[in-house]
Amino acid sequence: MPLGTRHELIGILLGGDPYTVLRVADGGEWRLDCPRSCRHLIGQKVRVVGTRSDFDMLDVERIEPA
């Protein structure tokens, strides 16, 4: 999968350091480059829109409860 592709994903937001992690239904995980303000959503099902910037990294444009 090429870098720089846009993704819209739904999954469970998990804590992590230094990055939060999104676990999607198929068992895959994405590291998220998002502001600390998203931390209040940890443990919840969320929808994330972002651009792939590394193998398993998304630069988050939008994150919201799903």
Biopython code that builds the backbone (N, CA, C, O; Angstrom):
import numpy as np
from Bio.PDB.StructureBuilder import StructureBuilder

atoms = [
    (1, "MET", "N", (0.847, -1.177, 0.000)),
    (1, "MET", "CA", (0.000, 0.000, 0.000)),
    (1, "MET", "C", (0.891, 1.237, 0.000)),
    (1, "MET", "O", (1.769, 1.353, 0.855)),
    (2, "PRO", "N", (0.692, 2.150, -0.922)),
    (2, "PRO", "CA", (1.561, 3.329, -1.008)),
    (2, "PRO", "C", (1.320, 4.308, 0.123)),
    (2, "PRO", "O", (0.231, 4.377, 0.691)),
    (3, "LEU", "N", (2.354, 5.060, 0.436)),
    (3, "LEU", "CA", (2.238, 6.089, 1.456)),
    (3, "LEU", "C", (1.419, 7.255, 0.927)),
    (3, "LEU", "O", (1.313, 7.449, -0.284)),
    (4, "GLY", "N", (0.846, 8.024, 1.828)),
    (4, "GLY", "CA", (0.130, 9.221, 1.440)),
    (4, "GLY", "C", (-1.319, 8.989, 1.071)),
    (4, "GLY", "O", (-2.005, 9.928, 0.668)),
    (5, "THR", "N", (-1.807, 7.751, 1.198)),
    (5, "THR", "CA", (-3.197, 7.472, 0.869)),
    (5, "THR", "C", (-4.104, 7.914, 2.012)),
    (5, "THR", "O", (-3.718, 7.893, 3.181)),
    (6, "ARG", "N", (-5.309, 8.311, 1.646)),
    (6, "ARG", "CA", (-6.286, 8.779, 2.632)),
    (6, "ARG", "C", (-7.116, 7.587, 3.106)),
    (6, "ARG", "O", (-7.493, 6.730, 2.308)),
    (7, "HIS", "N", (-7.398, 7.538, 4.413)),
    (7, "HIS", "CA", (-8.150, 6.432, 5.007)),
    (7, "HIS", "C", (-9.240, 6.956, 5.917)),
    (7, "HIS", "O", (-9.076, 7.980, 6.580)),
    (8, "GLU", "N", (-10.356, 6.243, 5.942)),
    (8, "GLU", "CA", (-11.416, 6.469, 6.917)),
    (8, "GLU", "C", (-11.639, 5.128, 7.595)),
    (8, "GLU", "O", (-12.062, 4.166, 6.954)),
    (9, "LEU", "N", (-11.353, 5.063, 8.894)),
    (9, "LEU", "CA", (-11.384, 3.804, 9.625)),
    (9, "LEU", "C", (-12.255, 3.915, 10.865)),
    (9, "LEU", "O", (-12.417, 4.999, 11.426)),
    (10, "ILE", "N", (-12.810, 2.794, 11.285)),
    (10, "ILE", "CA", (-13.563, 2.712, 12.533)),
    (10, "ILE", "C", (-12.927, 1.624, 13.371)),
    (10, "ILE", "O", (-12.625, 0.539, 12.875)),
    (11, "GLY", "N", (-12.721, 1.921, 14.659)),
    (11, "GLY", "CA", (-12.128, 0.954, 15.555)),
    (11, "GLY", "C", (-12.129, 1.454, 16.979)),
    (11, "GLY", "O", (-12.744, 2.473, 17.292)),
    (12, "ILE", "N", (-11.438, 0.735, 17.840)),
    (12, "ILE", "CA", (-11.329, 1.083, 19.257)),
    (12, "ILE", "C", (-10.026, 1.834, 19.465)),
    (12, "ILE", "O", (-8.963, 1.392, 19.030)),
    (13, "LEU", "N", (-10.122, 2.981, 20.139)),
    (13, "LEU", "CA", (-8.936, 3.795, 20.418)),
    (13, "LEU", "C", (-8.280, 3.295, 21.695)),
    (13, "LEU", "O", (-8.918, 3.224, 22.746)),
    (14, "LEU", "N", (-7.006, 2.951, 21.597)),
    (14, "LEU", "CA", (-6.237, 2.439, 22.725)),
    (14, "LEU", "C", (-5.161, 3.434, 23.110)),
    (14, "LEU", "O", (-4.659, 4.177, 22.267)),
    (15, "GLY", "N", (-4.809, 3.446, 24.386)),
    (15, "GLY", "CA", (-3.726, 4.307, 24.838)),
    (15, "GLY", "C", (-2.397, 3.778, 24.344)),
    (15, "GLY", "O", (-2.280, 2.609, 23.974)),
    (16, "GLY", "N", (-1.420, 4.621, 24.339)),
    (16, "GLY", "CA", (-0.083, 4.238, 23.915)),
    (16, "GLY", "C", (0.846, 5.408, 24.118)),
    (16, "GLY", "O", (0.405, 6.546, 24.273)),
    (17, "ASP", "N", (2.135, 5.126, 24.117)),
    (17, "ASP", "CA", (3.091, 6.201, 24.315)),
    (17, "ASP", "C", (4.228, 6.020, 23.334)),
    (17, "ASP", "O", (4.865, 4.967, 23.368)),
    (18, "PRO", "N", (4.520, 6.932, 22.492)),
    (18, "PRO", "CA", (3.983, 8.294, 22.447)),
    (18, "PRO", "C", (2.727, 8.431, 21.590)),
    (18, "PRO", "O", (2.134, 9.510, 21.551)),
    (19, "TYR", "N", (2.304, 7.364, 20.899)),
    (19, "TYR", "CA", (1.158, 7.470, 19.996)),
    (19, "TYR", "C", (-0.032, 6.683, 20.528)),
    (19, "TYR", "O", (0.136, 5.625, 21.135)),
    (20, "THR", "N", (-1.239, 7.203, 20.299)),
    (20, "THR", "CA", (-2.428, 6.399, 20.540)),
    (20, "THR", "C", (-2.530, 5.395, 19.400)),
    (20, "THR", "O", (-1.931, 5.577, 18.340)),
    (21, "VAL", "N", (-3.300, 4.330, 19.632)),
    (21, "VAL", "CA", (-3.404, 3.237, 18.671)),
    (21, "VAL", "C", (-4.871, 3.000, 18.356)),
    (21, "VAL", "O", (-5.717, 3.033, 19.251)),
    (22, "LEU", "N", (-5.173, 2.762, 17.090)),
    (22, "LEU", "CA", (-6.512, 2.402, 16.659)),
    (22, "LEU", "C", (-6.505, 0.929, 16.285)),
    (22, "LEU", "O", (-5.773, 0.518, 15.385)),
    (23, "ARG", "N", (-7.324, 0.125, 16.977)),
    (23, "ARG", "CA", (-7.459, -1.296, 16.635)),
    (23, "ARG", "C", (-8.740, -1.469, 15.831)),
    (23, "ARG", "O", (-9.832, -1.191, 16.326)),
    (24, "VAL", "N", (-8.605, -1.925, 14.601)),
    (24, "VAL", "CA", (-9.757, -2.095, 13.708)),
    (24, "VAL", "C", (-10.289, -3.521, 13.794)),
    (24, "VAL", "O", (-9.640, -4.400, 14.361)),
    (25, "ALA", "N", (-11.477, -3.746, 13.225)),
    (25, "ALA", "CA", (-12.201, -5.013, 13.380)),
    (25, "ALA", "C", (-11.418, -6.232, 12.897)),
    (25, "ALA", "O", (-11.562, -7.312, 13.471)),
    (26, "ASP", "N", (-10.596, -6.089, 11.863)),
    (26, "ASP", "CA", (-9.856, -7.254, 11.353)),
    (26, "ASP", "C", (-8.625, -7.582, 12.193)),
    (26, "ASP", "O", (-7.864, -8.488, 11.854)),
    (27, "GLY", "N", (-8.427, -6.847, 13.290)),
    (27, "GLY", "CA", (-7.307, -7.103, 14.189)),
    (27, "GLY", "C", (-6.089, -6.245, 13.918)),
    (27, "GLY", "O", (-5.132, -6.267, 14.692)),
    (28, "GLY", "N", (-6.110, -5.487, 12.828)),
    (28, "GLY", "CA", (-4.994, -4.607, 12.516)),
    (28, "GLY", "C", (-4.936, -3.421, 13.470)),
    (28, "GLY", "O", (-5.933, -3.061, 14.096)),
    (29, "GLU", "N", (-3.775, -2.832, 13.569)),
    (29, "GLU", "CA", (-3.591, -1.657, 14.424)),
    (29, "GLU", "C", (-2.858, -0.566, 13.659)),
    (29, "GLU", "O", (-1.938, -0.837, 12.888)),
    (30, "TRP", "N", (-3.280, 0.663, 13.885)),
    (30, "TRP", "CA", (-2.649, 1.842, 13.309)),
    (30, "TRP", "C", (-2.182, 2.749, 14.437)),
    (30, "TRP", "O", (-2.921, 2.981, 15.394)),
    (31, "ARG", "N", (-0.960, 3.263, 14.330)),
    (31, "ARG", "CA", (-0.513, 4.320, 15.239)),
    (31, "ARG", "C", (-1.094, 5.622, 14.711)),
    (31, "ARG", "O", (-1.134, 5.852, 13.502)),
    (32, "LEU", "N", (-1.542, 6.470, 15.628)),
    (32, "LEU", "CA", (-2.176, 7.718, 15.222)),
    (32, "LEU", "C", (-1.356, 8.914, 15.674)),
    (32, "LEU", "O", (-0.990, 9.026, 16.844)),
    (33, "ASP", "N", (-1.077, 9.794, 14.745)),
    (33, "ASP", "CA", (-0.448, 11.069, 15.062)),
    (33, "ASP", "C", (-1.592, 12.077, 15.199)),
    (33, "ASP", "O", (-2.020, 12.704, 14.230)),
    (34, "CYS", "N", (-2.065, 12.207, 16.436)),
    (34, "CYS", "CA", (-3.205, 13.086, 16.693)),
    (34, "CYS", "C", (-2.917, 13.916, 17.941)),
    (34, "CYS", "O", (-2.055, 13.553, 18.742)),
    (35, "PRO", "N", (-3.626, 15.015, 18.107)),
    (35, "PRO", "CA", (-3.393, 15.869, 19.270)),
    (35, "PRO", "C", (-3.765, 15.162, 20.569)),
    (35, "PRO", "O", (-4.572, 14.232, 20.576)),
    (36, "ARG", "N", (-3.173, 15.612, 21.652)),
    (36, "ARG", "CA", (-3.480, 15.044, 22.968)),
    (36, "ARG", "C", (-4.960, 15.173, 23.311)),
    (36, "ARG", "O", (-5.472, 14.441, 24.157)),
    (37, "SER", "N", (-5.636, 16.089, 22.664)),
    (37, "SER", "CA", (-7.062, 16.290, 22.943)),
    (37, "SER", "C", (-7.898, 15.072, 22.576)),
    (37, "SER", "O", (-9.053, 14.984, 22.992)),
    (38, "CYS", "N", (-7.353, 14.130, 21.811)),
    (38, "CYS", "CA", (-8.113, 12.921, 21.463)),
    (38, "CYS", "C", (-8.064, 11.892, 22.586)),
    (38, "CYS", "O", (-8.777, 10.890, 22.521)),
    (39, "ARG", "N", (-7.255, 12.105, 23.603)),
    (39, "ARG", "CA", (-7.083, 11.126, 24.681)),
    (39, "ARG", "C", (-8.376, 10.835, 25.440)),
    (39, "ARG", "O", (-8.524, 9.754, 26.010)),
    (40, "HIS", "N", (-9.313, 11.783, 25.456)),
    (40, "HIS", "CA", (-10.573, 11.543, 26.171)),
    (40, "HIS", "C", (-11.425, 10.470, 25.492)),
    (40, "HIS", "O", (-12.407, 10.000, 26.067)),
    (41, "LEU", "N", (-11.053, 10.082, 24.271)),
    (41, "LEU", "CA", (-11.785, 9.056, 23.529)),
    (41, "LEU", "C", (-11.206, 7.660, 23.715)),
    (41, "LEU", "O", (-11.734, 6.703, 23.148)),
    (42, "ILE", "N", (-10.135, 7.515, 24.492)),
    (42, "ILE", "CA", (-9.499, 6.206, 24.697)),
    (42, "ILE", "C", (-10.516, 5.238, 25.299)),
    (42, "ILE", "O", (-11.231, 5.561, 26.247)),
    (43, "GLY", "N", (-10.554, 4.045, 24.716)),
    (43, "GLY", "CA", (-11.473, 3.006, 25.153)),
    (43, "GLY", "C", (-12.798, 3.028, 24.417)),
    (43, "GLY", "O", (-13.629, 2.141, 24.612)),
    (44, "GLN", "N", (-13.008, 4.028, 23.573)),
    (44, "GLN", "CA", (-14.257, 4.159, 22.838)),
    (44, "GLN", "C", (-14.093, 3.743, 21.378)),
    (44, "GLN", "O", (-12.985, 3.707, 20.842)),
    (45, "LYS", "N", (-15.228, 3.431, 20.752)),
    (45, "LYS", "CA", (-15.253, 3.171, 19.319)),
    (45, "LYS", "C", (-15.260, 4.523, 18.621)),
    (45, "LYS", "O", (-16.097, 5.376, 18.919)),
    (46, "VAL", "N", (-14.321, 4.721, 17.685)),
    (46, "VAL", "CA", (-14.156, 6.014, 17.027)),
    (46, "VAL", "C", (-14.060, 5.846, 15.515)),
    (46, "VAL", "O", (-13.773, 4.765, 15.002)),
    (47, "ARG", "N", (-14.308, 6.945, 14.824)),
    (47, "ARG", "CA", (-14.105, 7.051, 13.377)),
    (47, "ARG", "C", (-12.927, 7.996, 13.187)),
    (47, "ARG", "O", (-12.910, 9.100, 13.732)),
    (48, "VAL", "N", (-11.944, 7.556, 12.411)),
    (48, "VAL", "CA", (-10.734, 8.343, 12.172)),
    (48, "VAL", "C", (-10.592, 8.581, 10.672)),
    (48, "VAL", "O", (-10.727, 7.660, 9.867)),
    (49, "VAL", "N", (-10.321, 9.819, 10.316)),
    (49, "VAL", "CA", (-10.000, 10.172, 8.935)),
    (49, "VAL", "C", (-8.584, 10.726, 8.958)),
    (49, "VAL", "O", (-8.275, 11.622, 9.743)),
    (50, "GLY", "N", (-7.723, 10.194, 8.097)),
    (50, "GLY", "CA", (-6.353, 10.661, 8.074)),
    (50, "GLY", "C", (-5.598, 10.194, 6.847)),
    (50, "GLY", "O", (-6.120, 9.471, 5.999)),
    (51, "THR", "N", (-4.357, 10.631, 6.782)),
    (51, "THR", "CA", (-3.475, 10.307, 5.662)),
    (51, "THR", "C", (-2.326, 9.443, 6.167)),
    (51, "THR", "O", (-1.710, 9.736, 7.192)),
    (52, "ARG", "N", (-2.054, 8.383, 5.435)),
    (52, "ARG", "CA", (-0.973, 7.480, 5.810)),
    (52, "ARG", "C", (0.361, 8.185, 5.629)),
    (52, "ARG", "O", (0.644, 8.752, 4.574)),
    (53, "SER", "N", (1.191, 8.139, 6.697)),
    (53, "SER", "CA", (2.488, 8.801, 6.636)),
    (53, "SER", "C", (3.649, 7.836, 6.877)),
    (53, "SER", "O", (4.809, 8.213, 6.708)),
    (54, "ASP", "N", (3.350, 6.606, 7.267)),
    (54, "ASP", "CA", (4.360, 5.582, 7.488)),
    (54, "ASP", "C", (3.648, 4.237, 7.367)),
    (54, "ASP", "O", (2.440, 4.192, 7.135)),
    (55, "PHE", "N", (4.384, 3.155, 7.522)),
    (55, "PHE", "CA", (3.806, 1.823, 7.329)),
    (55, "PHE", "C", (2.506, 1.631, 8.104)),
    (55, "PHE", "O", (1.512, 1.170, 7.543)),
    (56, "ASP", "N", (2.509, 1.984, 9.392)),
    (56, "ASP", "CA", (1.324, 1.787, 10.236)),
    (56, "ASP", "C", (0.911, 3.089, 10.938)),
    (56, "ASP", "O", (0.332, 3.047, 12.024)),
    (57, "MET", "N", (1.201, 4.227, 10.333)),
    (57, "MET", "CA", (0.943, 5.535, 10.952)),
    (57, "MET", "C", (-0.041, 6.343, 10.121)),
    (57, "MET", "O", (0.075, 6.427, 8.899)),
    (58, "LEU", "N", (-1.021, 6.941, 10.814)),
    (58, "LEU", "CA", (-1.946, 7.861, 10.168)),
    (58, "LEU", "C", (-1.793, 9.241, 10.792)),
    (58, "LEU", "O", (-1.779, 9.377, 12.015)),
    (59, "ASP", "N", (-1.679, 10.260, 9.955)),
    (59, "ASP", "CA", (-1.748, 11.649, 10.406)),
    (59, "ASP", "C", (-3.224, 12.001, 10.435)),
    (59, "ASP", "O", (-3.859, 12.114, 9.387)),
    (60, "VAL", "N", (-3.776, 12.176, 11.640)),
    (60, "VAL", "CA", (-5.203, 12.335, 11.825)),
    (60, "VAL", "C", (-5.672, 13.730, 11.405)),
    (60, "VAL", "O", (-5.124, 14.747, 11.828)),
    (61, "GLU", "N", (-6.693, 13.742, 10.567)),
    (61, "GLU", "CA", (-7.363, 14.986, 10.178)),
    (61, "GLU", "C", (-8.609, 15.203, 11.026)),
    (61, "GLU", "O", (-8.945, 16.329, 11.393)),
    (62, "ARG", "N", (-9.295, 14.081, 11.333)),
    (62, "ARG", "CA", (-10.521, 14.167, 12.126)),
    (62, "ARG", "C", (-10.683, 12.871, 12.914)),
    (62, "ARG", "O", (-10.430, 11.783, 12.397)),
    (63, "ILE", "N", (-11.112, 12.999, 14.181)),
    (63, "ILE", "CA", (-11.419, 11.843, 15.005)),
    (63, "ILE", "C", (-12.668, 12.166, 15.799)),
    (63, "ILE", "O", (-12.787, 13.252, 16.368)),
    (64, "GLU", "N", (-13.613, 11.211, 15.840)),
    (64, "GLU", "CA", (-14.890, 11.453, 16.507)),
    (64, "GLU", "C", (-15.463, 10.127, 16.971)),
    (64, "GLU", "O", (-15.103, 9.077, 16.439)),
    (65, "PRO", "N", (-16.358, 10.159, 17.964)),
    (65, "PRO", "CA", (-17.019, 8.909, 18.381)),
    (65, "PRO", "C", (-17.783, 8.308, 17.216)),
    (65, "PRO", "O", (-18.374, 9.031, 16.413)),
    (66, "ALA", "N", (-17.773, 6.997, 17.125)),
    (66, "ALA", "CA", (-18.476, 6.312, 16.021)),
    (66, "ALA", "C", (-19.875, 5.920, 16.461)),
    (66, "ALA", "O", (-20.626, 5.335, 15.681)),
]
sb = StructureBuilder()
sb.init_structure("model")
sb.init_model(0)
sb.init_chain("A")
sb.init_seg("    ")
for serial, (resi, resn, name, xyz) in enumerate(atoms, 1):
    if name == "N":
        sb.init_residue(resn, " ", resi, " ")
    sb.init_atom(name, np.array(xyz, "f"), 0.0, 1.0, " ", f" {name:<3s}", serial, name[0])
structure = sb.get_structure()
